[in-house]
């Protein structure tokens, strides 16, 4: 089962909207991944600095304190190997270029559906 690929993987969810964060947590709980949460970009960077076991980050772009682009660049300076996936309501080509330039590996367009989310995250572990 695809869900089991994420079991025990440490995933950081960076989302300032509480209902969106709860929604993402609810979807990923069934995978048995270890879930951490941050409400802004600065908190996300601090968590990555403190926890070298974070393997994958699902990050909103529009965040308070420090936006997703800035956070991604700072996280890339700390950890080249971590997988960074942007979650955004925008899908313009300029946004895609900004995401790539900031160090994101991939993106999901909101609204995010459970099957889409699990499939995207699982794809990073299928060939390990």
PyMOL CGO cylinders between C-alpha atoms (Angstrom):
from pymol import cmd
from pymol.cgo import CYLINDER

trace = [
    CYLINDER, 0.00, 0.00, 0.00, 1.30, 3.42, -0.96, 0.3, 1, 1, 1, 1, 1, 1,
    CYLINDER, 1.30, 3.42, -0.96, 0.49, 4.92, 2.45, 0.3, 1, 1, 1, 1, 1, 1,
    CYLINDER, 0.49, 4.92, 2.45, 3.00, 2.62, 4.17, 0.3, 1, 1, 1, 1, 1, 1,
    CYLINDER, 3.00, 2.62, 4.17, 5.91, 4.17, 2.24, 0.3, 1, 1, 1, 1, 1, 1,
    CYLINDER, 5.91, 4.17, 2.24, 5.59, 7.27, 4.46, 0.3, 1, 1, 1, 1, 1, 1,
    CYLINDER, 5.59, 7.27, 4.46, 5.47, 5.34, 7.74, 0.3, 1, 1, 1, 1, 1, 1,
    CYLINDER, 5.47, 5.34, 7.74, 8.06, 6.73, 10.14, 0.3, 1, 1, 1, 1, 1, 1,
    CYLINDER, 8.06, 6.73, 10.14, 9.16, 9.52, 7.77, 0.3, 1, 1, 1, 1, 1, 1,
    CYLINDER, 9.16, 9.52, 7.77, 9.45, 12.91, 9.45, 0.3, 1, 1, 1, 1, 1, 1,
    CYLINDER, 9.45, 12.91, 9.45, 7.39, 15.50, 7.57, 0.3, 1, 1, 1, 1, 1, 1,
    CYLINDER, 7.39, 15.50, 7.57, 7.15, 19.19, 8.44, 0.3, 1, 1, 1, 1, 1, 1,
    CYLINDER, 7.15, 19.19, 8.44, 3.90, 20.93, 7.52, 0.3, 1, 1, 1, 1, 1, 1,
    CYLINDER, 3.90, 20.93, 7.52, 4.29, 24.72, 7.26, 0.3, 1, 1, 1, 1, 1, 1,
    CYLINDER, 4.29, 24.72, 7.26, 0.90, 26.39, 7.09, 0.3, 1, 1, 1, 1, 1, 1,
    CYLINDER, 0.90, 26.39, 7.09, -0.40, 29.52, 8.84, 0.3, 1, 1, 1, 1, 1, 1,
    CYLINDER, -0.40, 29.52, 8.84, -4.09, 28.76, 8.27, 0.3, 1, 1, 1, 1, 1, 1,
    CYLINDER, -4.09, 28.76, 8.27, -5.17, 26.51, 11.14, 0.3, 1, 1, 1, 1, 1, 1,
    CYLINDER, -5.17, 26.51, 11.14, -7.96, 24.75, 9.25, 0.3, 1, 1, 1, 1, 1, 1,
    CYLINDER, -7.96, 24.75, 9.25, -5.62, 23.98, 6.32, 0.3, 1, 1, 1, 1, 1, 1,
    CYLINDER, -5.62, 23.98, 6.32, -2.95, 22.70, 8.71, 0.3, 1, 1, 1, 1, 1, 1,
    CYLINDER, -2.95, 22.70, 8.71, -5.47, 20.45, 10.48, 0.3, 1, 1, 1, 1, 1, 1,
    CYLINDER, -5.47, 20.45, 10.48, -6.71, 19.18, 7.11, 0.3, 1, 1, 1, 1, 1, 1,
    CYLINDER, -6.71, 19.18, 7.11, -3.17, 18.25, 5.97, 0.3, 1, 1, 1, 1, 1, 1,
    CYLINDER, -3.17, 18.25, 5.97, -2.43, 16.60, 9.31, 0.3, 1, 1, 1, 1, 1, 1,
    CYLINDER, -2.43, 16.60, 9.31, -5.65, 14.57, 9.14, 0.3, 1, 1, 1, 1, 1, 1,
    CYLINDER, -5.65, 14.57, 9.14, -4.77, 13.27, 5.66, 0.3, 1, 1, 1, 1, 1, 1,
    CYLINDER, -4.77, 13.27, 5.66, -1.19, 12.37, 6.60, 0.3, 1, 1, 1, 1, 1, 1,
    CYLINDER, -1.19, 12.37, 6.60, -1.98, 10.81, 10.00, 0.3, 1, 1, 1, 1, 1, 1,
    CYLINDER, -1.98, 10.81, 10.00, -3.19, 7.63, 8.29, 0.3, 1, 1, 1, 1, 1, 1,
    CYLINDER, -3.19, 7.63, 8.29, 0.22, 7.19, 6.64, 0.3, 1, 1, 1, 1, 1, 1,
    CYLINDER, 0.22, 7.19, 6.64, 1.84, 6.86, 10.09, 0.3, 1, 1, 1, 1, 1, 1,
    CYLINDER, 1.84, 6.86, 10.09, 4.40, 9.53, 9.16, 0.3, 1, 1, 1, 1, 1, 1,
    CYLINDER, 4.40, 9.53, 9.16, 5.86, 11.59, 12.00, 0.3, 1, 1, 1, 1, 1, 1,
    CYLINDER, 5.86, 11.59, 12.00, 4.28, 15.01, 11.59, 0.3, 1, 1, 1, 1, 1, 1,
    CYLINDER, 4.28, 15.01, 11.59, 5.67, 18.34, 12.77, 0.3, 1, 1, 1, 1, 1, 1,
    CYLINDER, 5.67, 18.34, 12.77, 3.97, 21.69, 12.29, 0.3, 1, 1, 1, 1, 1, 1,
    CYLINDER, 3.97, 21.69, 12.29, 5.04, 25.30, 11.89, 0.3, 1, 1, 1, 1, 1, 1,
    CYLINDER, 5.04, 25.30, 11.89, 2.77, 28.33, 11.55, 0.3, 1, 1, 1, 1, 1, 1,
    CYLINDER, 2.77, 28.33, 11.55, 5.23, 30.60, 9.75, 0.3, 1, 1, 1, 1, 1, 1,
    CYLINDER, 5.23, 30.60, 9.75, 8.43, 30.49, 7.71, 0.3, 1, 1, 1, 1, 1, 1,
    CYLINDER, 8.43, 30.49, 7.71, 10.75, 31.57, 10.53, 0.3, 1, 1, 1, 1, 1, 1,
    CYLINDER, 10.75, 31.57, 10.53, 9.47, 28.78, 12.77, 0.3, 1, 1, 1, 1, 1, 1,
    CYLINDER, 9.47, 28.78, 12.77, 10.00, 26.30, 9.90, 0.3, 1, 1, 1, 1, 1, 1,
    CYLINDER, 10.00, 26.30, 9.90, 13.65, 27.34, 9.49, 0.3, 1, 1, 1, 1, 1, 1,
    CYLINDER, 13.65, 27.34, 9.49, 14.20, 27.04, 13.25, 0.3, 1, 1, 1, 1, 1, 1,
    CYLINDER, 14.20, 27.04, 13.25, 12.69, 23.52, 13.31, 0.3, 1, 1, 1, 1, 1, 1,
    CYLINDER, 12.69, 23.52, 13.31, 14.92, 22.42, 10.42, 0.3, 1, 1, 1, 1, 1, 1,
    CYLINDER, 14.92, 22.42, 10.42, 17.97, 23.80, 12.24, 0.3, 1, 1, 1, 1, 1, 1,
    CYLINDER, 17.97, 23.80, 12.24, 17.07, 21.83, 15.38, 0.3, 1, 1, 1, 1, 1, 1,
    CYLINDER, 17.07, 21.83, 15.38, 15.89, 18.56, 13.81, 0.3, 1, 1, 1, 1, 1, 1,
    CYLINDER, 15.89, 18.56, 13.81, 18.16, 16.90, 11.21, 0.3, 1, 1, 1, 1, 1, 1,
    CYLINDER, 18.16, 16.90, 11.21, 15.66, 14.04, 10.83, 0.3, 1, 1, 1, 1, 1, 1,
    CYLINDER, 15.66, 14.04, 10.83, 13.11, 16.13, 8.93, 0.3, 1, 1, 1, 1, 1, 1,
    CYLINDER, 13.11, 16.13, 8.93, 13.07, 14.54, 5.47, 0.3, 1, 1, 1, 1, 1, 1,
    CYLINDER, 13.07, 14.54, 5.47, 10.29, 16.37, 3.68, 0.3, 1, 1, 1, 1, 1, 1,
    CYLINDER, 10.29, 16.37, 3.68, 8.68, 19.80, 4.02, 0.3, 1, 1, 1, 1, 1, 1,
    CYLINDER, 8.68, 19.80, 4.02, 5.26, 20.77, 2.74, 0.3, 1, 1, 1, 1, 1, 1,
    CYLINDER, 5.26, 20.77, 2.74, 5.28, 24.58, 2.78, 0.3, 1, 1, 1, 1, 1, 1,
    CYLINDER, 5.28, 24.58, 2.78, 2.71, 27.23, 2.00, 0.3, 1, 1, 1, 1, 1, 1,
    CYLINDER, 2.71, 27.23, 2.00, 4.10, 30.15, 0.00, 0.3, 1, 1, 1, 1, 1, 1,
    CYLINDER, 4.10, 30.15, 0.00, 2.15, 33.00, 1.62, 0.3, 1, 1, 1, 1, 1, 1,
    CYLINDER, 2.15, 33.00, 1.62, 3.26, 32.87, 5.24, 0.3, 1, 1, 1, 1, 1, 1,
    CYLINDER, 3.26, 32.87, 5.24, 3.54, 35.52, 7.96, 0.3, 1, 1, 1, 1, 1, 1,
    CYLINDER, 3.54, 35.52, 7.96, 6.88, 36.57, 9.49, 0.3, 1, 1, 1, 1, 1, 1,
    CYLINDER, 6.88, 36.57, 9.49, 8.92, 34.96, 6.65, 0.3, 1, 1, 1, 1, 1, 1,
    CYLINDER, 8.92, 34.96, 6.65, 7.36, 33.93, 3.33, 0.3, 1, 1, 1, 1, 1, 1,
    CYLINDER, 7.36, 33.93, 3.33, 7.77, 30.51, 1.76, 0.3, 1, 1, 1, 1, 1, 1,
    CYLINDER, 7.77, 30.51, 1.76, 10.32, 31.62, -0.84, 0.3, 1, 1, 1, 1, 1, 1,
    CYLINDER, 10.32, 31.62, -0.84, 12.65, 33.13, 1.76, 0.3, 1, 1, 1, 1, 1, 1,
    CYLINDER, 12.65, 33.13, 1.76, 12.18, 30.16, 4.09, 0.3, 1, 1, 1, 1, 1, 1,
    CYLINDER, 12.18, 30.16, 4.09, 12.97, 27.71, 1.29, 0.3, 1, 1, 1, 1, 1, 1,
    CYLINDER, 12.97, 27.71, 1.29, 16.21, 29.53, 0.44, 0.3, 1, 1, 1, 1, 1, 1,
    CYLINDER, 16.21, 29.53, 0.44, 17.30, 29.50, 4.08, 0.3, 1, 1, 1, 1, 1, 1,
    CYLINDER, 17.30, 29.50, 4.08, 16.39, 25.81, 4.47, 0.3, 1, 1, 1, 1, 1, 1,
    CYLINDER, 16.39, 25.81, 4.47, 18.37, 24.99, 1.30, 0.3, 1, 1, 1, 1, 1, 1,
    CYLINDER, 18.37, 24.99, 1.30, 21.42, 26.68, 2.85, 0.3, 1, 1, 1, 1, 1, 1,
    CYLINDER, 21.42, 26.68, 2.85, 21.05, 24.41, 5.89, 0.3, 1, 1, 1, 1, 1, 1,
    CYLINDER, 21.05, 24.41, 5.89, 20.00, 21.17, 4.20, 0.3, 1, 1, 1, 1, 1, 1,
    CYLINDER, 20.00, 21.17, 4.20, 20.50, 20.43, 0.51, 0.3, 1, 1, 1, 1, 1, 1,
    CYLINDER, 20.50, 20.43, 0.51, 18.96, 16.94, 0.70, 0.3, 1, 1, 1, 1, 1, 1,
    CYLINDER, 18.96, 16.94, 0.70, 15.59, 17.74, 2.30, 0.3, 1, 1, 1, 1, 1, 1,
    CYLINDER, 15.59, 17.74, 2.30, 12.63, 17.57, -0.09, 0.3, 1, 1, 1, 1, 1, 1,
    CYLINDER, 12.63, 17.57, -0.09, 10.73, 20.86, -0.30, 0.3, 1, 1, 1, 1, 1, 1,
    CYLINDER, 10.73, 20.86, -0.30, 7.23, 20.91, -1.74, 0.3, 1, 1, 1, 1, 1, 1,
    CYLINDER, 7.23, 20.91, -1.74, 5.38, 24.20, -2.13, 0.3, 1, 1, 1, 1, 1, 1,
    CYLINDER, 5.38, 24.20, -2.13, 1.66, 24.42, -1.66, 0.3, 1, 1, 1, 1, 1, 1,
    CYLINDER, 1.66, 24.42, -1.66, 0.11, 27.37, -3.41, 0.3, 1, 1, 1, 1, 1, 1,
    CYLINDER, 0.11, 27.37, -3.41, -3.12, 28.70, -4.79, 0.3, 1, 1, 1, 1, 1, 1,
    CYLINDER, -3.12, 28.70, -4.79, -1.23, 30.14, -7.76, 0.3, 1, 1, 1, 1, 1, 1,
    CYLINDER, -1.23, 30.14, -7.76, -0.03, 28.35, -10.86, 0.3, 1, 1, 1, 1, 1, 1,
    CYLINDER, -0.03, 28.35, -10.86, 1.37, 31.12, -13.04, 0.3, 1, 1, 1, 1, 1, 1,
    CYLINDER, 1.37, 31.12, -13.04, 4.64, 30.47, -14.85, 0.3, 1, 1, 1, 1, 1, 1,
    CYLINDER, 4.64, 30.47, -14.85, 6.36, 33.28, -12.88, 0.3, 1, 1, 1, 1, 1, 1,
    CYLINDER, 6.36, 33.28, -12.88, 5.36, 31.57, -9.65, 0.3, 1, 1, 1, 1, 1, 1,
    CYLINDER, 5.36, 31.57, -9.65, 6.79, 28.25, -10.90, 0.3, 1, 1, 1, 1, 1, 1,
    CYLINDER, 6.79, 28.25, -10.90, 10.09, 29.96, -11.74, 0.3, 1, 1, 1, 1, 1, 1,
    CYLINDER, 10.09, 29.96, -11.74, 10.19, 31.63, -8.31, 0.3, 1, 1, 1, 1, 1, 1,
    CYLINDER, 10.19, 31.63, -8.31, 9.56, 28.27, -6.62, 0.3, 1, 1, 1, 1, 1, 1,
    CYLINDER, 9.56, 28.27, -6.62, 12.36, 26.57, -8.54, 0.3, 1, 1, 1, 1, 1, 1,
    CYLINDER, 12.36, 26.57, -8.54, 14.75, 29.48, -7.92, 0.3, 1, 1, 1, 1, 1, 1,
    CYLINDER, 14.75, 29.48, -7.92, 13.98, 29.34, -4.18, 0.3, 1, 1, 1, 1, 1, 1,
    CYLINDER, 13.98, 29.34, -4.18, 14.91, 25.67, -3.95, 0.3, 1, 1, 1, 1, 1, 1,
    CYLINDER, 14.91, 25.67, -3.95, 11.54, 23.92, -4.03, 0.3, 1, 1, 1, 1, 1, 1,
    CYLINDER, 11.54, 23.92, -4.03, 11.63, 20.43, -5.54, 0.3, 1, 1, 1, 1, 1, 1,
    CYLINDER, 11.63, 20.43, -5.54, 7.97, 20.36, -6.47, 0.3, 1, 1, 1, 1, 1, 1,
    CYLINDER, 7.97, 20.36, -6.47, 4.59, 21.97, -5.81, 0.3, 1, 1, 1, 1, 1, 1,
    CYLINDER, 4.59, 21.97, -5.81, 0.93, 21.21, -5.19, 0.3, 1, 1, 1, 1, 1, 1,
    CYLINDER, 0.93, 21.21, -5.19, -1.84, 23.55, -6.30, 0.3, 1, 1, 1, 1, 1, 1,
    CYLINDER, -1.84, 23.55, -6.30, -4.61, 24.26, -3.78, 0.3, 1, 1, 1, 1, 1, 1,
    CYLINDER, -4.61, 24.26, -3.78, -7.12, 22.86, -3.15, 0.3, 1, 1, 1, 1, 1, 1,
    CYLINDER, -7.12, 22.86, -3.15, -5.08, 19.79, -2.21, 0.3, 1, 1, 1, 1, 1, 1,
    CYLINDER, -5.08, 19.79, -2.21, -6.85, 16.45, -2.35, 0.3, 1, 1, 1, 1, 1, 1,
    CYLINDER, -6.85, 16.45, -2.35, -5.88, 13.55, -0.11, 0.3, 1, 1, 1, 1, 1, 1,
    CYLINDER, -5.88, 13.55, -0.11, -4.98, 11.09, -2.87, 0.3, 1, 1, 1, 1, 1, 1,
    CYLINDER, -4.98, 11.09, -2.87, -2.95, 13.72, -4.71, 0.3, 1, 1, 1, 1, 1, 1,
    CYLINDER, -2.95, 13.72, -4.71, -1.04, 14.65, -1.54, 0.3, 1, 1, 1, 1, 1, 1,
    CYLINDER, -1.04, 14.65, -1.54, -0.17, 11.09, -0.52, 0.3, 1, 1, 1, 1, 1, 1,
    CYLINDER, -0.17, 11.09, -0.52, 0.80, 10.16, -4.08, 0.3, 1, 1, 1, 1, 1, 1,
    CYLINDER, 0.80, 10.16, -4.08, 3.11, 13.20, -4.42, 0.3, 1, 1, 1, 1, 1, 1,
    CYLINDER, 3.11, 13.20, -4.42, 4.84, 12.65, -1.06, 0.3, 1, 1, 1, 1, 1, 1,
    CYLINDER, 4.84, 12.65, -1.06, 5.13, 8.89, -1.57, 0.3, 1, 1, 1, 1, 1, 1,
    CYLINDER, 5.13, 8.89, -1.57, 6.79, 9.37, -4.97, 0.3, 1, 1, 1, 1, 1, 1,
    CYLINDER, 6.79, 9.37, -4.97, 9.93, 10.65, -3.21, 0.3, 1, 1, 1, 1, 1, 1,
    CYLINDER, 9.93, 10.65, -3.21, 10.38, 7.32, -1.41, 0.3, 1, 1, 1, 1, 1, 1,
    CYLINDER, 10.38, 7.32, -1.41, 9.37, 4.76, -4.05, 0.3, 1, 1, 1, 1, 1, 1,
    CYLINDER, 9.37, 4.76, -4.05, 12.89, 4.24, -5.44, 0.3, 1, 1, 1, 1, 1, 1,
    CYLINDER, 12.89, 4.24, -5.44, 14.77, 4.16, -2.14, 0.3, 1, 1, 1, 1, 1, 1,
]
cmd.load_cgo(trace, "trace")
